[in-house]
Amino acid sequence: MDVGIPGEFAPEYPELSGSEAFGGYRSVDGVMGDGHLHRALLRALADRGIPIRYDSRAVDLVTDQHAAAVVGVRTEDGAVLLARGGVILATGGLEADAELVREHLGLEDASIWGSPACTGDGLRMAQRIGADLWHTDNMMAVTGITPPGARHGLFAMMLRRRGYIWADTNGERFVNETAPAGHGQALIDGQYRLKPDRPTWVVFDEATRRAGPISPDASVYPVGWSVVMDGYAWSADNLAEITAGRVLRAHTIDELADAMGVPAPALGESVAAYNADCAAGLDDRFGRAAATLDPLAEGPFHAFLSKPVLAWTSGGPRHDEYARVLRTSQEPLAGLYAAGGVSSTYSWANDGGFHIADAIVFGRIAGEHAAVRARQQSAATGAGVH
Ligand SMILES: Cc1cc2nc3c(=O)[nH]c(=O)nc-3n(C[C@H](O)[C@H](O)[C@H](O)COP(=O)(O)OP(=O)(O)OC[C@H]3O[C@@H](n4cnc5c(N)ncnc54)[C@H](O)[C@@H]3O)c2cc1C
């Protein structure tokens, strides 16, 4: 993913039918991170007199006496909130729960880019009462770096100069580092592949270090928990992070390899081969574009270990076109709905903006369906709907 002007994204899967419907990736007035959407949603609640209960974590779904329908939720403090039309799960993904991440994504020690509240509660609650699940192995991750001891990753990228390579934990280059990864996947050797898909050493030279910050601050890209909520601002010359030990620094590639704990001959060979590609203007092993081939020429040299930083997950309780959660028999679980990150309809191929769209579209569909259900139930019992 490259940071461009908001609104300038092209469809990421142009070969798929329907891709022409992608209208771009818009921010209100072209400004990212201004909270316009959040304010609009708060206004909609205020206009309807709907209260928000903060610090009120739902832990269980309450069913009727025959376990035939969901009639409410139980919160952590033991309160039971009853629903007239149904419960709509909108608890976000599972990316902030280490156990679910290990189980469904097969990742250890993943850090997260977004909210620590996305702990898969909706999935667990729905699964306990018999919901079917879908595409729970889906994720979107970015190349990033996590400050020591912190749970939140930063989106890291080279903004201004391309004098860097990616090396695996054996010190070997393995991919076209600049292949556009869109929302988590890149077209590599004719196939879509997860990118990033493994712990990766990002190795760069002094000219690249000087050229600008390797991770954007809020003035450039106001996105992600570390930047927006914790206010982390990466230093303009990367020196603060080098001093803090987040980025390793050494006079020679051999010394750098030692600090990284990778075989020095392999890293030396990777850098030498890449520099030869730069001189020839052709990366015939991985196909990196000639315009991006800046050599690692000037010491000291630098490296940081980037593990995939999880942005979001898409899988969760399976639902139908009315957002009704389905049992494993594919019958609707009466009174239970799901919308947004808890169970996105999008799977691997997603464009920018799809996920918020899923939350809004299926949230609305679920609300309408639940409202009809509430009316029907009131009519059946003779009670009014409020
Ligand atoms: C860095 C980053 C950038 C992104 N950029 C984009 C983008 O540009 N476009 C786009 O479409 N999508 C983007 N996404 C994805 C998008 O943010 C999510 O898909 C979207 O927020 C999902 O909305 P949601 O309401 O389903 O869940 P969330 O926004 O995750 O909200 C879930 C809410 O549920 C609450 N909650 C969780 N568990 C419980 C519980 N047990 N009881 C009560 N409440 C609970 C949480 O506190 C939270 O408030 C981005 C995500 C990240 C992390």
The ligand as an SDF file (V2000), in Angstrom:
LIG
                    3D

 53 58  0  0  0  0  0  0  0  0999 V2000
   -5.5320    1.1570   10.6490 C   0  0  0  0  0  0  0  0  0  0  0  0
   -6.8240    0.7990    9.9940 C   0  0  0  0  0  0  0  0  0  0  0  0
   -7.2290    1.4700    8.8610 C   0  0  0  0  0  0  0  0  0  0  0  0
   -8.4360    1.1500    8.2720 C   0  0  0  0  0  0  0  0  0  0  0  0
   -8.8190    1.8370    7.1420 N   0  0  0  0  0  0  0  0  0  0  0  0
  -10.0060    1.5450    6.5820 C   0  0  0  0  0  0  0  0  0  0  0  0
  -10.4630    2.2760    5.4570 C   0  0  0  0  0  0  0  0  0  0  0  0
   -9.7940    3.1940    5.0250 O   0  0  0  0  0  0  0  0  0  0  0  0
  -11.6440    1.9280    4.9060 N   0  0  0  0  0  0  0  0  0  0  0  0
  -12.4180    0.9100    5.3920 C   0  0  0  0  0  0  0  0  0  0  0  0
  -13.4820    0.6240    4.8600 O   0  0  0  0  0  0  0  0  0  0  0  0
  -12.0130    0.2100    6.4590 N   0  0  0  0  0  0  0  0  0  0  0  0
  -10.8460    0.5060    7.0660 C   0  0  0  0  0  0  0  0  0  0  0  0
  -10.4380   -0.1900    8.1530 N   0  0  0  0  0  0  0  0  0  0  0  0
  -11.3140   -1.2520    8.6550 C   0  0  0  0  0  0  0  0  0  0  0  0
  -12.4510   -0.6350    9.4310 C   0  0  0  0  0  0  0  0  0  0  0  0
  -11.9380    0.2410   10.4100 O   0  0  0  0  0  0  0  0  0  0  0  0
  -13.3060   -1.6990   10.0810 C   0  0  0  0  0  0  0  0  0  0  0  0
  -13.7040   -2.6430    9.1270 O   0  0  0  0  0  0  0  0  0  0  0  0
  -14.5360   -1.0760   10.6980 C   0  0  0  0  0  0  0  0  0  0  0  0
  -14.1530   -0.1950   11.7450 O   0  0  0  0  0  0  0  0  0  0  0  0
  -15.4460   -2.1310   11.2510 C   0  0  0  0  0  0  0  0  0  0  0  0
  -16.4850   -1.4930   11.9130 O   0  0  0  0  0  0  0  0  0  0  0  0
  -17.2880   -2.2500   13.0280 P   0  0  0  0  0  0  0  0  0  0  0  0
  -18.2660   -1.2600   13.5540 O   0  0  0  0  0  0  0  0  0  0  0  0
  -17.7710   -3.5310   12.5070 O   0  0  0  0  0  0  0  0  0  0  0  0
  -16.2160   -2.6120   14.1440 O   0  0  0  0  0  0  0  0  0  0  0  0
  -15.2080   -1.6880   14.9560 P   0  0  0  0  0  0  0  0  0  0  0  0
  -15.0640   -0.3480   14.3380 O   0  0  0  0  0  0  0  0  0  0  0  0
  -13.9950   -2.5250   15.1530 O   0  0  0  0  0  0  0  0  0  0  0  0
  -15.9290   -1.4710   16.3390 O   0  0  0  0  0  0  0  0  0  0  0  0
  -16.2030   -2.5520   17.1960 C   0  0  0  0  0  0  0  0  0  0  0  0
  -16.7220   -1.9690   18.4880 C   0  0  0  0  0  0  0  0  0  0  0  0
  -17.2460   -3.0160   19.2910 O   0  0  0  0  0  0  0  0  0  0  0  0
  -16.7990   -2.8190   20.6200 C   0  0  0  0  0  0  0  0  0  0  0  0
  -16.7880   -4.1330   21.2600 N   0  0  0  0  0  0  0  0  0  0  0  0
  -15.9590   -5.1740   21.0460 C   0  0  0  0  0  0  0  0  0  0  0  0
  -16.3140   -6.2170   21.8210 N   0  0  0  0  0  0  0  0  0  0  0  0
  -17.3920   -5.8240   22.5290 C   0  0  0  0  0  0  0  0  0  0  0  0
  -18.2170   -6.4510   23.5080 C   0  0  0  0  0  0  0  0  0  0  0  0
  -18.0170   -7.7000   23.9080 N   0  0  0  0  0  0  0  0  0  0  0  0
  -19.2660   -5.7450   24.0560 N   0  0  0  0  0  0  0  0  0  0  0  0
  -19.4970   -4.4650   23.6690 C   0  0  0  0  0  0  0  0  0  0  0  0
  -18.7500   -3.8050   22.7260 N   0  0  0  0  0  0  0  0  0  0  0  0
  -17.7080   -4.4940   22.1770 C   0  0  0  0  0  0  0  0  0  0  0  0
  -15.4250   -2.2100   20.4780 C   0  0  0  0  0  0  0  0  0  0  0  0
  -15.0620   -1.5200   21.6440 O   0  0  0  0  0  0  0  0  0  0  0  0
  -15.6350   -1.2600   19.2950 C   0  0  0  0  0  0  0  0  0  0  0  0
  -16.1360   -0.0250   19.7390 O   0  0  0  0  0  0  0  0  0  0  0  0
   -9.2570    0.1300    8.8110 C   0  0  0  0  0  0  0  0  0  0  0  0
   -8.8570   -0.5380    9.9740 C   0  0  0  0  0  0  0  0  0  0  0  0
   -7.6560   -0.2000   10.5570 C   0  0  0  0  0  0  0  0  0  0  0  0
   -7.2320   -0.9190   11.8170 C   0  0  0  0  0  0  0  0  0  0  0  0
  1  2  1  0
  2  3  1  0
  2 52  2  0
  3  4  2  0
  4  5  1  0
  4 50  1  0
  5  6  2  0
  6  7  1  0
  6 13  1  0
  7  8  2  0
  7  9  1  0
  9 10  1  0
 10 11  2  0
 10 12  1  0
 12 13  2  0
 13 14  1  0
 14 15  1  0
 14 50  1  0
 15 16  1  0
 16 17  1  0
 16 18  1  0
 18 19  1  0
 18 20  1  0
 20 21  1  0
 20 22  1  0
 22 23  1  0
 23 24  1  0
 24 25  2  0
 24 26  1  0
 24 27  1  0
 27 28  1  0
 28 29  2  0
 28 30  1  0
 28 31  1  0
 31 32  1  0
 32 33  1  0
 33 34  1  0
 33 48  1  0
 34 35  1  0
 35 36  1  0
 35 46  1  0
 36 37  1  0
 36 45  1  0
 37 38  2  0
 38 39  1  0
 39 40  1  0
 39 45  2  0
 40 41  1  0
 40 42  2  0
 42 43  1  0
 43 44  2  0
 44 45  1  0
 46 47  1  0
 46 48  1  0
 48 49  1  0
 50 51  2  0
 51 52  1  0
 52 53  1  0
M  END
$$$$
